[in-house]
Amino acid sequence: MELQPFAAQVQRVIEAADYVGAPLKESDKKAIGAAIKGKDAAAASEAIQKILDLYCLVGVNINPESRVKVVQGPAKVELVEQGWRQFLVKVHNEAGMTAELRPVSPNAESVHDSPSKRTKSDEFFRKPTTNPFWKDHGDRSPLKPASELWLDAELFNRQPMKKKLSGLTLEYAIIELYSRDAGKREAKLSFNVGQGTLDLGFRNDVAIVFNCLPSREVTFRVHDENNQPTTAAFVIRDHAGQVYPSQAKRFALDFAFHPQNLSSKWRRPETSRRNLHGRFLTRTGVYREDSTTQSR
């Protein structure tokens, strides 16, 4: 494997992790930078993988016949109630595929049955409907119990990442996971690069038990020098440097390229891109308004 294109892809992953508010440790960034500058390509590649693998939730292998199998990685399997978390995905692409890598899960299907709000998991697991107002026809799968549909999953494929695989033998992707619930939850994750690419048997999916941390409500009272309500910006990080709410899942007034949260009288609740309950849900907290308070 040539180091230059792999190192360039890794640099984009690091930039994207910063962008979504889930940065790598500074010591890991420096170690990766030092490895890239080394003269031994094989040693550099091994050193980079050793660092990034610790952030990987799963490893995906695409064999020369384009069959995909999945194994669990060493990353800590921790989510947050009504919030998004990001992990790395290690992709061994022996087939040199340049198609889109798609994560799907039976736990990430929609709780509703809407033709205009179908996720990739809906398209993969659910049979078409007989409803004449829909484009598809056929037998419709019954909806699963809402208690099983607690997850949302998608790859971050906006800039600086790419929507499709690069064709490199080895690269890393970023997966974003949303948990509706708190507590222990099991999810099945599988990946594919198109129809007919799943591996045989049960090797194409992996069952992971997540620890979904409960969200907490924190109150901010923001006043100016005259003790009047005013606007403010807050940067909220945990001990690992992750930004809350996820920068990749924000609405105006917040911008994805800013780590801070903006607080104003007209602040809207944060919501999941896929409306799990058929109504707005906050991601990592609740924003309430009165004359002096913005609560999170």
N, C-alpha and C positions, 0 to 999 in steps of 0.2 A: 504494500500500500504506500503510495506517495504521500509524503508529509504535507506538502504545500496546500493542496486542495482540502485535505482533512483539517489542517490547522485553520484555514480560512472559514470552514464550516463551523468549527468549534468557537471561533471568535464571534460569529454571528449568534450562536447559541448563548454565549455569555452576554452579549448586548441585548438579546431578546429577554433573557432572564431578568436583567436590570429593568428593562422596559415594563414588564408585567408586575414588577414589584416583588420578585422572588430571587434576589441576587445570590450568587455563589459567595462563599466566604472570601474575604480579601486575601487571606493566605493561600487559598486554592487558586485564585486568579493569578497571583504572583508566581506560583509554582507552575502553572500552565504556561505563562509567558516565558519563564526560564526554560521550560522544556522545548518550546517552539524554537527558541534561539539556539538550541543545541545542534551539534553537527551529526549526531547519530539519529537517523530518522526512525529506526526501529525502537530505540530506547525512548525517544521522545513520544512516539505513539503509545507505547506501553505506559509511560508515566501519565500522559493525559487521560487515558482510559481509566487508570487506577483512581484518579481523582473524580472524574465525572460519573463513574459507575456508582459511587456512593449516593448520588442524587437520583438514581434511576428507579422508578417504580416497577418497570417491566423491561425485559429484553425481547426484541422481536427478531426472528431469523427468517429470511426469505431464501429458500434453497434454490439451486439452479433450475428447478422445474417450476419456480414461482409459487411454491407452497409456503404458507406462512404458519409458523408456530410461535408460541408465546410462553415465557417463563417469568416468574416474579423476580424483581430485583431487590437490592439491599436497603432501599430508601425506607425511612420510617413511615408506616402506613397510617398517617394521621390527617384527618380532614377537620373542617370546622362547620358547625351548624349554620345553614343558610349563608354559606360563604364559599369562595373558590380557593383552591390550592393548586399549585403547579408542581409538576415533577418532570424529570427527564425520561425519555424512552431511548434505549440503545437499539439501533437498527443495523443488523448484519445483512447486507443486501448482496448475496452471492449471485443473484440473477441480474444485477445491474438495472433493476426496475426504475423507471422514472414516472410511475403513476402516483396518484394520491394515496397516502397511507391513511386508512380510516379506522378509528376506534369505535367499537359498538359494544353495547351491553344490554341484556334484557332488563336490567334495573334502570336503564336510562331511556326507556320508552316513555312517551307522553301519557299522562293520566287521562287526557281527553282523546276524542276521536275526530279530529279536525283535518280536512284535506289540505288546508293552507298552513298548518303548523306541524309538519312531519319532520322529525329528526332523522339522522342517519340510522339510528337504532330502530326507529319505526319502519323505515324503508327496508331494513335488513331482516327484522324478525316478524313483522306483521304481513299477513297475506293481503292482497288487494281486496277492495270492497265491492259489493254489488250495487251500491248506491249509484243511480243513473246520473247524478249530478257530479260525480267524480269521473276522472279520466280513466281510472283503472276499473277492471271488472274481475270477478272471481269470488272465492269464499273469503269472508272476513274473519280474522282471528278474534276470539273474545279478548276483552281487555283484562289485564292482570289486576289483582287487588292493588289498591293505591298504596298500601303499606310496602309493597315490593318495588314501587317505582319512586325511589328516593334519591336517585343519582342523576347527574348530568355530566357528560364527558365529551370533550372535543380537543383536537390538536390546535395549538396556536400556530397558525400558518400565515399570519400577516408579516409585513416587513419588521425586522430584517430577515425573518424566516421565509421559507418558500412553501407554496401550496403542495408541490409535488416533490418526491424524492429526487435527489441529485444524480443517482446512479453510482455513487461512490460505494465501495465495498463496506465501508463503515461510516455511519453518521449518527447524530443525535437529534431528537425531536423533543418538543415540549407538549405535554398533555395537561389539560386543565380539568379539574374535577370539582363538581358542586355537590354538596350534601344538604338535603332538605332537613334531615333529622340529626339528633344528638344520640350518642351511645354507640354500641357495637353494631356494625352493619356489614353484611357480606355482599360483595358484588362480583359478578363474572365479567371479565374484560376480554375481548378478542379484537384482533386486527385483521384487516384484509387490504389488498391492493386491487380489488375488483372481483367480479364473480368467478367462482371456481378456484380461488387461490387459498382457501382454508386448508390446513393440513388435515390428514386423516386422523380418525380417532378423536381423542379429547385434547390433542396437543395444540389446538388453535385457540384455546381460551385458558384463562387462569382465574381461579377463585381467590379473592383477597378479602380478608376480614379487616375492615377499617375501624379505627377508633375516632369517632366523630365528636370533637370537643364541643360542649355547649357554648353558645354565644352569650355574651354578657352585655347588659345595658349600662352605658356610662353617660353621665350628664355633663354637658359643657354649658356654662352660663357666660356669655360673652358680652362685656360692657365696655363702653368707651370711658374717657376721663370724666364725662358728665353722668355716668351711671346709666347710660341709655343703650339699648340693644344695638349691636353693630356687627360687622362682618369680620371673619377671621379665617385663617388657614391653619390646619393641623396636619402634622405628619405623624402617623401612627404606625409603629413598627413593633415586632416582637423581638425576642432575644436573638433570633436567627437572622434578623434584618428584613423579614417579610413585611410588605406594606399592606395595610388594611384600610378600606376595602381593596380588593385586587384592582390594580391600575388598568388591567385589560378589560374590566367589566364595569365601566363607569358611564354615567350620563352627565351632560352639562348641568351644572356649572363646572364640574370636575373634568380635567383632561387626562388622557391616558399617559401622556409624557410628563405629568407632574405628580410627584409622590404625595402632595398635600391634599387634604379634603377641604373644600370651601364650605363655609357655613353662612347662610343668609336666611332672610325671612321666607324666601320662596324655594328653599331647598327641597328637592323631590326625594322620595325614598329610593334607595338602591333596589334594583330588582334583578331577578334571574332572567337571562335571555330566554330560557324556556320556562313558561309560566306553569309551574308544577301543579298549582292548585286551581288554575283557572282565574286567579286573581294575583295582584302584585304581592310579592314576598320580598322582605329585606334580605340582603346577603349576610352581612356580619353584624347587624344591629338594627335598631329602629330609630328613625328620625321623626321626632314629634315637635310640634310648634306651639309656643304660646308667646306672650309678649317679650319674654326674656330668655327663653330656653331653646336650645337645639339639643336633643337627646340622641345618643348613639348607643 
